[in-house]
Amino acid sequence: MDADAFLILALSLPETALCSHMRNPDIRVAGKIFAGPVGPRGAAILKLTAEQQEMMCAAEPSIFEPEPGYWGRVGWTRLVVEAADEAMVQSALWTAWRNVASKTLVKAHEPKPEGPV
């Protein structure tokens, strides 16, 4: 995956927008930051919980790594975009999106069960 594909995928999530904070671009859902686009080092950033970060970094250490310092300790995680496939990026983006979106918005976009209920 490349930087442009990452941004297109991130902005395809419900109610997302490309904005900026202190002159740095970010990706928001309903006004709240959940990701940052790919930067000069080839990594995007995602807002995960500490538990999600630990799980993803342990499972794919060449793709996920904590942001250095305080931000990493509170869950902000780097995603090396070139090393990831689309399914992995989409899953990670949805996770970060759900962490920030309102409960009402998350519920409105939950996957629908397949088959008869």
Residue pairs with C-beta under 8 A, 6 or more apart in sequence:
1 9
1 81
1 82
1 84
1 85
1 86
1 89
2 38
2 81
2 82
3 37
3 38
3 42
3 44
3 81
5 86
6 37
6 38
6 44
6 81
6 89
7 18
7 27
7 37
7 38
9 86
9 89
9 90
9 93
10 16
10 27
10 35
10 37
10 44
10 93
11 17
11 18
11 27
13 29
13 93
13 94
13 97
14 29
14 97
14 101
14 105
14 108
14 109
15 29
15 30
15 101
15 105
16 27
16 28
16 29
16 34
16 97
17 27
17 28
18 25
18 26
18 27
18 37
19 25
19 26
19 27
19 28
19 33
20 26
21 33
24 36
25 36
25 37
26 33
26 35
26 36
26 37
27 33
27 34
27 35
27 36
27 37
28 34
28 100
29 97
29 100
29 101
29 105
30 100
30 101
30 102
30 105
32 100
32 101
33 47
33 100
34 46
34 47
34 96
34 97
34 99
34 100
34 101
35 44
35 45
35 46
35 47
35 93
35 96
35 97
36 44
36 45
37 44
38 44
38 81
39 45
42 80
42 81
42 82
43 65
43 78
43 79
43 80
43 81
44 78
44 79
44 81
45 67
45 76
45 77
45 78
45 79
46 76
46 77
46 79
46 92
46 93
46 95
46 96
47 75
47 76
47 77
47 96
47 99
47 100
48 56
48 75
48 76
48 77
48 92
48 95
48 96
48 99
49 75
49 99
50 73
50 74
50 75
52 75
52 77
52 95
52 99
53 64
53 66
53 72
53 75
53 77
56 63
56 64
56 77
56 92
57 64
57 65
57 66
57 77
60 84
60 88
62 80
62 83
63 79
63 80
63 83
63 84
63 88
64 77
64 78
64 79
64 80
64 92
65 77
65 78
65 80
66 72
66 73
66 76
66 77
66 78
67 76
67 77
67 78
79 89
79 92
81 89
84 92
98 106
101 109
